[in-house]
Amino acid sequence: MDSRISGILVRRASFLLAILLVVPLLALPASHGYAAEAGEPVAQEGGGDTVAAALENLEWRNIGPAVMGGRITDLAVLESNPSVFFVATATGGVWKTTNHGIAFEPVFDNEATASAGAVTISQSNPNLVWVGSGEPNNRQSSPWGNGVYKSVDGGKTWEHKGLYETRHIARIAIDPRDNDVVYVAAVGQLWDTNPERGVFRTRDGGDTWEHVLSVDADTGAVDLVMDRNDPNTLFAAMYQRRRTSFGFNGGGPGGGIYRSMDGGETWTELTEGLPEGDTGRIGLDIFRGDTNIVYAIVEARRGEQGIYRSTDRGDTWSTSAPPTTAPCTTASCASIPTTPSASISGDHRSTRPTTEVTTSLTTRRRRFIPTTTRCGSIPPTRTT
């Protein structure tokens, strides 16, 4: 039996055993020695309900985890004052710091959901903050959300702005020229199909929304980046996924990279130099020093997945380096603003120029390179 399956069975058996041991104890009468206070027996009169007598003196207490907010899903930093930034967590809401992270305060505790998938701050108006609810990752424990929230007072209060059925939101982009124009990348439901997935746009600060990019009811948008020099240019990563009680399918023909050069009115799928066939999760970034350079970490079949680089705004792509983390879990990609040939993906930094194409990674220590189905069916490739 697979060690992972046996481990799950052992944990479930232990949980059931604990229930079988605890429940009978709760039903014991007070005369068996249970007391409200040390040395003070619980009174039981007239042979009443023994379970109620045992439970009436019990109080709820927090047993942990004490310092867990779930996976960190997104960060939003005020670039003019980096001591101010917001942190979105999978199950712990949104947190804000004004002193470089020395102290944080929760700013999302009173909303209808505690799961945040994306947080974005306007660089021209630090009081304007958007939160997309629902963790966009693919775990069995990934909680869903109920749409997007907007704050106009730096996170003190929030207003729900719709997109309720998107369930999982991965990214939000604000047009720096007009903060009423906002784009939302919605992954959609993890356990079912739904049409409310893809890229949405508002032009009136969230009062109304347009569904500007949609592939099908199984494919959503898992990343979205905007060209700061030309906010009409956007890149979206589409991702087809489905989790069931017996497994996870993280990829399909619906996935790919799309580009709009007219503010989301029309979109073109980019394919030249990218993996053919089914793709999984994709992460994107644009190099700020030269926005013709775009990076993508692409989950695909063995030998084709990796970090891709374009120097012509996505028209053509070439491989830059393989990924070293499971793309289906994270698939985040970031370029280094001062180094056009450098990118960061998970725990791997690539400084290879685009002329060097690599399909394997050789390091001083043995490493396992996850392939598409560390989330599914294809075993990982081992390199030495």
C-alpha positions in Angstrom: 0.0 0.0 0.0 1.2 3.5 -0.8 2.8 5.1 2.3 0.7 8.2 1.8 -2.5 6.3 1.7 -1.5 4.2 4.8 -0.6 7.4 6.6 -4.1 8.8 5.9 -5.8 5.6 7.1 -3.8 5.6 10.3 -4.7 9.2 11.1 -8.4 8.6 10.4 -8.3 5.5 12.6 -6.7 7.4 15.4 -9.3 10.1 15.1 -12.2 7.6 15.3 -10.6 5.8 18.2 -10.3 9.1 20.1 -14.0 9.8 19.5 -15.0 6.3 20.7 -13.0 6.9 23.9 -14.2 10.4 24.7 -17.9 10.1 24.0 -18.6 7.4 26.7 -16.7 9.5 29.2 -19.0 12.4 28.6 -22.0 10.3 29.4 -20.7 9.2 32.8 -22.7 10.4 35.8 -21.3 12.8 38.3 -20.8 10.1 40.8 -18.0 8.7 38.8 -15.8 11.4 40.1 -16.2 14.3 37.6 -16.4 17.7 39.2 -17.0 21.3 38.3 -14.1 22.4 40.5 -11.3 20.3 42.1 -12.7 18.3 44.9 -16.2 19.4 44.3 -18.6 16.7 43.0 -21.2 17.5 40.4 -24.7 17.3 41.9 -27.2 15.1 40.3 -30.7 15.1 41.6 -33.6 12.9 40.8 -31.8 10.7 38.3 -31.9 13.4 35.6 -30.2 13.3 32.2 -26.6 12.2 33.0 -25.2 13.6 29.8 -26.6 17.0 30.5 -25.3 16.9 34.0 -21.9 16.1 32.8 -21.8 18.7 30.1 -23.4 21.7 31.9 -20.1 22.5 33.7 -17.9 22.2 30.6 -16.6 25.3 28.9 -15.1 25.8 25.5 -11.4 26.6 25.4 -9.0 27.2 22.5 -6.7 24.2 22.0 -4.8 25.6 19.0 -3.2 26.0 16.7 -2.0 29.1 18.5 -0.1 31.0 15.8 -1.5 29.7 12.5 -3.2 31.8 9.9 -2.9 29.3 7.0 -0.8 29.7 3.9 0.3 33.2 2.9 -1.6 33.8 -0.4 -0.6 37.4 -1.3 1.2 40.6 -0.3 0.4 44.2 -1.1 3.2 46.7 -0.4 2.9 50.5 -0.5 6.0 51.2 -2.7 6.3 54.8 -1.6 6.4 53.7 2.0 7.3 49.9 2.2 6.8 49.9 6.0 3.1 49.7 5.1 1.9 46.4 3.6 -1.0 44.0 3.8 -0.8 40.2 4.1 -3.5 37.9 2.8 -3.8 34.4 4.4 -5.7 31.3 3.4 -7.7 31.0 6.6 -6.7 33.9 8.8 -8.0 36.9 7.0 -6.0 40.0 6.1 -3.3 41.6 8.3 -1.7 45.1 8.1 1.6 46.4 9.3 2.8 50.0 9.3 6.3 49.3 10.8 7.9 46.9 8.4 6.3 43.9 9.9 7.4 44.4 13.5 3.7 44.3 14.5 0.6 43.3 12.6 -3.1 44.0 13.2 -6.0 42.0 11.8 -8.2 44.1 9.5 -10.6 41.5 8.1 -12.1 39.9 11.2 -15.6 41.2 10.8 -16.3 40.0 7.3 -18.3 37.0 6.2 -15.2 35.0 5.3 -11.8 34.5 6.8 -10.2 33.2 3.6 -8.3 35.7 1.4 -6.7 34.8 -1.9 -5.6 38.2 -3.1 -4.9 41.7 -1.7 -4.0 44.8 -3.7 -3.3 48.4 -2.7 -3.5 51.4 -5.0 -0.1 53.0 -5.3 -1.6 56.4 -5.9 -4.2 56.2 -3.1 -3.0 54.1 -0.1 -6.4 54.1 1.4 -7.8 52.1 -1.4 -7.4 48.4 -0.8 -9.1 45.4 -2.6 -9.3 41.9 -1.2 -10.3 38.8 -3.2 -11.7 36.1 -1.0 -11.1 32.4 -1.3 -7.7 30.7 -1.4 -6.6 30.0 -5.0 -4.5 27.0 -4.2 -5.5 23.4 -4.7 -5.3 21.7 -1.3 -8.0 19.5 0.2 -8.2 22.1 2.9 -8.4 25.2 0.6 -11.4 27.3 1.8 -13.6 29.2 -0.5 -14.7 32.8 -0.3 -17.6 34.9 -1.4 -16.3 37.5 -3.9 -14.4 40.8 -3.6 -14.2 43.4 -0.9 -13.1 47.1 -1.1 -11.8 49.4 1.5 -11.4 53.2 1.1 -10.0 53.9 4.5 -6.9 51.7 4.5 -8.5 48.5 5.7 -10.5 49.9 8.7 -13.9 49.0 7.0 -14.8 46.9 4.0 -17.7 46.9 1.5 -18.6 43.7 -0.3 -18.5 44.4 -4.1 -19.9 41.3 -5.7 -18.6 38.3 -7.6 -20.0 36.1 -5.0 -19.9 32.8 -7.0 -16.2 33.1 -8.1 -15.3 31.3 -4.8 -11.5 31.5 -5.3 -9.7 34.7 -6.4 -6.1 34.6 -7.3 -5.2 38.2 -8.3 -6.5 41.8 -8.5 -5.0 44.6 -10.6 -5.8 48.3 -10.3 -5.4 50.6 -13.3 -3.0 53.3 -12.0 -4.5 55.9 -14.3 -8.1 55.4 -13.1 -8.6 53.5 -9.8 -12.2 52.8 -10.7 -10.9 50.4 -13.3 -10.1 47.1 -11.6 -9.4 43.6 -13.0 -10.0 40.3 -11.0 -8.6 36.9 -11.8 -11.0 34.3 -10.5 -10.1 30.6 -10.5 -13.6 29.5 -9.7 -14.9 26.6 -7.7 -12.4 23.9 -6.9 -14.8 21.0 -6.4 -17.3 21.7 -9.2 -17.9 23.5 -12.5 -19.2 27.1 -12.6 -19.3 29.8 -15.2 -18.1 32.6 -12.8 -14.4 32.1 -13.5 -11.9 33.9 -15.7 -11.1 37.6 -15.8 -13.6 40.2 -14.6 -13.4 44.0 -15.1 -15.1 46.9 -13.4 -15.1 50.5 -14.6 -17.1 52.0 -11.7 -15.2 50.9 -8.6 -17.0 47.6 -8.3 -20.6 48.6 -8.7 -20.9 46.5 -11.9 -18.7 43.8 -13.5 -18.0 42.6 -17.0 -16.8 39.0 -17.7 -14.0 39.9 -20.2 -12.1 36.6 -20.4 -13.7 33.2 -20.2 -12.6 29.8 -21.6 -15.1 27.3 -20.2 -16.8 26.3 -16.9 -13.8 24.2 -15.9 -11.1 26.8 -16.5 -10.4 29.9 -14.5 -7.7 32.7 -14.2 -5.0 31.9 -11.7 -2.7 34.9 -12.3 -3.0 38.4 -13.9 -0.3 41.0 -14.5 -0.6 44.5 -15.8 2.1 46.5 -17.7 2.7 49.6 -15.6 3.9 51.6 -18.5 0.9 50.6 -20.6 -2.0 49.5 -18.3 -4.0 48.5 -21.4 -1.7 45.6 -21.7 -2.5 42.6 -19.5 -1.4 39.0 -19.3 -3.7 36.3 -17.8 -2.9 32.7 -16.9 -5.8 30.3 -17.4 -5.9 27.1 -15.4 -8.2 24.1 -15.7 -8.5 22.1 -12.4 -10.8 19.9 -10.4 -10.6 18.3 -7.0 -12.7 15.3 -6.0 -13.0 13.2 -2.9 -10.7 10.6 -4.6 -8.1 12.8 -6.3 -7.1 16.0 -8.1 -6.8 16.8 -11.8 -4.6 19.9 -12.2 -4.5 20.7 -15.8 -6.1 20.3 -19.2 -6.6 21.8 -22.7 -8.2 25.0 -21.3 -5.0 26.3 -19.7 -2.7 28.8 -21.3 -1.4 32.4 -21.4 -3.6 35.2 -22.8 -2.8 38.8 -23.6 -5.0 41.8 -24.0 -3.6 45.1 -25.4 -6.9 47.1 -25.2 -7.7 47.0 -21.6 -9.5 43.6 -21.6 -11.8 44.2 -24.6 -10.1 41.4 -26.6 -7.7 38.6 -25.7 -5.2 36.5 -27.7 -3.8 33.2 -26.6 0.0 33.1 -26.7 1.5 29.8 -27.9 4.8 30.4 -29.8 7.5 28.7 -27.9 5.3 27.6 -25.0 4.5 23.9 -24.2 2.0 22.3 -26.5 -1.0 20.3 -25.3 -2.4 20.3 -21.8 -0.9 22.8 -19.3 -1.4 23.1 -15.5 -0.9 26.1 -13.2 1.0 29.1 -14.6 2.6 32.1 -12.8 3.4 35.4 -14.5 5.4 38.6 -14.1 6.5 41.6 -16.2 10.0 43.0 -15.8 9.6 46.6 -14.8 12.9 47.9 -16.3 11.7 46.7 -19.8 8.1 45.7 -20.0 8.8 43.9 -23.3 10.2 41.1 -21.0 7.7 38.8 -19.5 8.3 35.7 -17.4 6.1 32.6 -16.9 6.5 29.5 -14.8 4.5 26.8 -16.6 3.4 23.5 -15.4 3.3 21.0 -18.3 4.3 17.6 -19.3 7.8 16.3 -18.3 10.6 18.0 -20.1 8.5 21.0 -21.1 7.5 22.6 -17.8 9.8 25.3 -16.4 10.4 29.0 -16.5 9.8 30.7 -19.8 10.9 34.2 -20.9 9.6 36.5 -23.7 11.4 39.6 -24.9 8.7 40.7 -27.3 5.7 41.1 -24.9 4.7 37.5 -25.3 4.8 37.0 -29.0 7.5 34.4 -28.7 8.9 32.5 -25.7 12.0 30.5 -24.8 12.9 28.3 -21.8 15.0 30.0 -19.1 15.2 27.4 -16.3 13.2 24.5 -14.8 11.1 25.0 -11.7 12.2 23.4 -8.4 8.9 23.6 -6.5 5.5 22.0 -7.3 3.9 24.4 -9.8 0.4 23.1 -9.0 0.8 24.3 -5.4 2.5 27.7 -5.8 3.5 28.6 -9.4 4.6 32.1 -8.5 7.1 33.9 -10.6 8.8 37.2 -9.9 11.4 39.2 -11.9 14.1 41.2 -10.3 13.6 44.8 -11.2 17.2 45.6 -11.8 18.3 42.4 -13.6 16.4 41.7 -16.8 17.9 38.1 -17.1 17.0 37.1 -13.5 13.8 35.6 -12.2 12.7 34.0 -9.0 10.4 31.0 -8.7 9.8 29.4 -5.4 13.3 28.5 -4.0 15.1 28.8 -7.3 16.7 31.9 -8.8 17.6 31.9 -12.4 20.2 34.3 -13.9 20.5 32.4 -17.2 20.1 34.6 -20.3 17.5 33.5 -22.7 20.0 31.9 -25.1 20.7 29.2 -22.6 17.9 26.6 -22.7 17.9 24.1 -19.9 15.6 21.1 -19.4 17.2 19.6 -16.2 18.8 20.9 -13.1 22.1 19.7 -11.7 22.9 20.8 -8.2 25.4 19.8 -5.5 22.8 18.0 -3.6 20.2 15.5 -4.8 16.9 17.1 -5.5 13.5 16.0 -6.7 11.9 18.2 -9.3 8.1 18.0 -9.0 6.2 17.4 -12.2 2.6 18.0 -13.1 1.4 15.3 -10.8 3.0 15.7 -7.6 -0.6 16.8 -7.8 -1.7 13.7 -9.7 -0.5 10.9 -11.8 3.1 11.3 -13.2 5.9 10.5 -10.7 8.5 13.1 -10.0 11.8 13.2 -11.9 15.0 12.7 -9.8 18.2 14.4 -10.8 21.6 14.3 -9.2 
